[in-house]
């Protein structure tokens, strides 16, 4: 039963990440093939002052920061993807929000990484006029980080215990050489 749940959780991680990646790459393909660099499209003319689809490239980080560091951001993306894949199985299984957040971040990171590897920069196109232009991968990453932050802020302050794979990770006091024999304490309290 635990093995099936673990496999199901991994399938959900991959499925959502693939969905995010596919939507991101499909939208960027449409922008690349339909709009010249710097070109804009406004499907709803009354919204033109507020939002448009504008083809821009971003060789740097968010908001165009560090434009000459594209290779560094590709390496960082690979590290982030690897960390998500390695540590995903150690996450609390009862909290689907954390898994959802990492799936969104994984799909978004892969989408922007694919751009960097294929084009040498990230394709951006969602233009709200008062904010730097961004893409669907950015939306997924920011949403995933927001969900994760919300989850972490909801955690009790004392952090009575940490659960890994649904099993409380505690040790007896006797194992730690403190307190009364047989008391249950978390090894993560300092």
N, C-alpha and C positions, 0 to 999 in steps of 0.2 A: 504494500500500500504506500509506504513512504517513497519507494523507488518510483512508482507510477507518478506520484505527485511531483517528485523531483524532475522527472522527464517532462511532465506536462508544463511545469514552470519554465523549463528551458525552452520548450517549444513556443510558449507564449512570448518569452523574451525575444526569440529569433523572429517570430511572426510579426510582432509589432515593430521591431527594428527594421525588418524588410519592408513593411508597409510604409513607414516613415521615409526610409531611404528611397523607395520606388516613387513615392509622391514627390519628393524633393527633386530627384533626378528627372522625372517626367516634366515637372514644371520648368526646370532649368533648360531642358531640351527645347521646350516650346519657346522660351524667351530667346535662346540662342538662334533658333531657326526662323523666328518671326519678327524679331526686333533688331535693328542695328545697335551697336554699342552707343549708349547715350540716348537712344530712342525711347519714347514713351507711348503708352496706349491707355486710353481711358474708355472702358466699355460702357460706363455710365457717365455721361457728360456732366451731369449735375454734381457728381462727386469729384470732378477734376481738381478743384481747389484743395481737396482733403487727401485723396489717395489716387495713385495711378500705378501702372506697371511700367517700371523704368529699368532698362538694361544697363547695369553698371558692373564693374569688376572690383574685387577687393583683394589685393595681394597680401594684406596684413591681417591683423586681428580684428576683433569687433570694432565697429565705428571707423575702420580704416587706420587704426593705430599700428605703428611699427610696420610700415609697408615693405620694408626690405627684409623682413624676417619670415617670409612664407615657408621656407624649409624648416625652420624651427617649429612653426605651428603644425606642420605635417607630422613632425616627430612627436610633438605633444599629443596630437590626435591619436597616433598609433599607441602611445602609452595609455591614454585614457580608455581607448577601446579594449586594450589588453587587460587593464585593471578591472573594467566592468565585467569582462568575460570570466576572469579568474575568480573574482570575489562574489559574483552573483549567487553562486551556490551556497555561500555562507550567510546569506541574508535571512532575516526572520521570515519564515514561510507564511506566517499568519498575516503579514502586512502586505497586501497587494499594491498599496500606494508606492512603496519603496521600489518594488519590482517594476511597476508602471513607469516610475520616474527614470529608472536606469535604462529601460527599454527605449524611451523617448530620447534620452541623451545618447545612447548607442547609435540609433538610427540617424540622428542629426549629425553626430561626429563622423560617422561613415559617409554621409552625404557630402559634407564639406571637405573631408579628406579625399574623396573621389575627385572633386573639382580641383583640388590642389595638385593631385597626381596627374590628372588628365590635362589641365589647362594652365597650371602654374599659379592659379588664383581662384578665388571663390566667386561664383556668379550670384549677384544679388538683384532683386527686382521689385520687392514690395516697398513702395515709396509712400509714406504718410506725410511727406513734405516737411514736417516739423521734427522728424527723427531720421537718423541715418537709414539708408536703404538696406534691407535684409532679405532673407529667403526662408523657405519652409524648414530647412534644417535648423536655422537659428531659432525659429518658433518652437520646434521640438526640444531643442537644448534648453532654452529659457523656461519652457513649461516644465520640463523634467527637473531642472534645478529648483524651480518654485515649489513643485510638489514635494521634493526631498526636503527643502527648507521647512515647509509646513509640517511635515512629519517629524522632523528633528525638534521643532519648537513645541510640538505636542507631547514629547517624551517627558515623563516625570523628572523633576529636578534631581532627585536623589539617585535615579537610575538603579533601582533595587537589584536588577540582574539583566544580563544580556542573553538573548536567546539566539542560538545558532541552530539552524535546521529544526526549529520547533522544540528543542530541548534546552531547558534552563541550564546555563553553564555556571554551576555553583560548586563549591567545594566545602567540605566540613571544616570547622575551625581546627580540628585536630590535624587535618592535612596541612593547614597553614601555620600551625604552631602557636595559635593565639586563642584567647577566650576559653569558654567551657567546651569540653569534649562533646562532639556531636552537634554543636550549633551549626546552622547552615549560613554561610556568608558568600558573597560574590567575590571572586578573585579580582574584580575590577574596581573595588573600592580602595581608595588611597587615604 
